Amino acid sequence: MPVPIVNFIKDLFLPELKFVKLMSSPQKRQRIYLMEKVSDFEVCPKCATKAHTIYDHVIVTIRDTPLRNKNIILKIRKRRFLCKSCKKVFREPVQGIFKGFRTTQRYRHHVMWNCTQFSNLKRVATVTGCSEWLVYKCHYEQLELETRKLQSEWPTTVGIDEHSFQRKYGRKEFVTVFVDYNNRKVREVILGRAPADILESERILKIRSRERVKNVVIDLSSGFKLAAATLFPNAIITADKFHVIKLIFPAIMKYKKEVVSNTRNRAFKRLLLKNGHKLKFHESQVLRAVLHFFPTLKDLYTAKEAIHSLYRCKGYNNAKRSFTKFTDWLAYSKIPELQTLRRTLIKWREEILNYFKTRITNARTEGFNRKAKLIQRNAYGFKNFDNYRLKILYSCR
């Protein structure tokens, strides 16, 4: 029966409307209902006074969410009131329908739900039977409403990292991601990675309680270090463990060619880059025998193992002594790459040693970066940064 369906709509979503009659429809999978609003008066939007005088009537067509595989069309007979105070004629509003819209909020939310089920918006337009432009508009409009619910204060632990967004005028544009470690979600996304882009961003500055942040984990970026120290004055800045370890990797790959010229031979590369503490006995014996004939590569491998050994230290003081011994050993080396490594380690000494106080890494931030890149690939890239930001905040909430 059509009346129970309409009562379901009225009671749950459009309580102000009253069912009048079921109208005939040329399409089998479509139902058209004539509805009207019941109220004693309306408030004038201009002067905010009660209006009782009805000027005339107008019928508007509103699309509602499909029910039982049938499209629902609401023909609403709206009254136009005359305000005697300001002499303005206005149309009565209906709860659940925004002014000027031809769809209910429930229908727009239904389109949003379909967008989360399908991989592209064109498929959503086919399923819902509306235009691609309406799907696009409803999708990002609902994303904006959903992300507003996620607004909160800064957490106690924040991760910062960047990834590429698009190529513009022959140059790559980057976005910076702020990750909430306490609630395991992306807190904010801004365009750019320079300190000025971060410190002047309104979206970052409007978030409350920056003094609550106690820990910030970053990669070895001087820009992020400056921005974090300025934004979060009470925070301990920690350099990511993985980025410190991989500092020596390019030099090892450079001198590896002295041993293995074939770039497809990955077995020796795996032995060189793997943590020596995790190598099997026969693997370590083979690696030691080969490195005996290549002293430069042997020193680089020793430096890599020293970094791994540093991160196995227990306690801040032990790590501090180990770090000093390691940088002193690097000072006697004549290999340019090891001298560069020593300068970098000394520059980031405090942030590297802070790891032994906080014991946090940037792994969670890198994971959200991976998810953001997956969103880019699924959409075949984004041109509008605001849309990209909304997708990340909604998907990584």
C-alpha positions, 0 to 999 in steps of 0.5 A: 500500500502506498500510504504506509510508505508515505507515513514512513517517509513523513514520520522518519524524515519529513515530519512537517509534511502531510500526505494528500494523494498518490499521483499517477506516473508514466514510469513503473519504477517511480512513485509520485506523492502529493504532499503539503505542509501543515502549520498555523504560521510561518516566520518571515526570513526578513524581519522575523515576525509571524505571518498568517496571511497566505498569498498564494500556492506553488507546487515544487518537485522534490526528489527523495530517496528510493524505497523498495527499488522505486524512485520517490518524487514528492510534489509539495504544495507550498504556501506563499505567505505575506508578511504584513510588517515588511510587505515581503512575500516568502515561501514556507520552508520544509524541514529536511530540504535546503532552500533552492534545492530540488532534492531532500537531504536524505537523498543527498546522503543516499548519493553519498552512501553510493559514492562510498560503495563504488570506485567512481562517480560515473557508476554512482550516476548510473545506479542512482539515475541522476546526473554526474554533476549532481553526484559530484556536488552531493558527494563533496557537499556531504564530505564537508558536512562529515568532516566538520564533525571530526573537528577537535583539539590537537592530540598529545602526539602528532606525526608530520610528513609530505607526499606529492599531490600533482605536477603543475607548470613542470614542477611537483606540488606537495601536501603536508599531512598531520596525523593524530597518533592518539586517535589514529586518524589524519588530523589535517592536510594542507597544500605545500611543505615549506615552513611558511606554508605550514605556519601561515595556514589558517586551517592549522592555526585555528585548531585549538590547544597547540600547547597540549602537543607533547611529542612530534615525530618527523623525517629528517626535514629541516622545514618540518623541524622549524615548523614543529618547533614554532607550532608546538613549543612544548613538544619533543621533536623526534627524528624517524628511526627508518629515515636515520637508518636509510641515510647510508643506503645510497652509498652502499648501493653506489659501491655495491657495483664494485662487487655485483655489476648486474643490477638485477642480482637482488640476493647480494643487495638483500644481504647488504641492506638487511639488519645483520642482527637478523641474518642467518649464520651462513648468510653472515659468513658469506657476506663477511668473506665478500666484504673482506676484499672490498674495504670501502664497502666494508666500512659502509656496511660497518656504519650501517650495522652501527646505526642498527646497534645504536637503536638496540640500546636500552636507555637514553644515556646508553644511546647517548654514549653509543652515538658519541662513539659512533660519530667519533669513529666516523671522524677518522674515515676518509670516505666522503659519504661517511663524512656526510653521514657524520655531519647529518647525524651531528645536526640531528643529534638531539632529535635522534636521541629523543627516540629513546625518550619517546619510542615513537616512529613515523610508521603510522604517518607513512601508512596514512601517506600510502592510503592517500596515494591509493586515493589518488590512484583510484581517482586518477589524480585530483585537480582540486586540492579542497576535494582531495583534502576532504577525501583524505580526512573522510577516508582516514578518520 
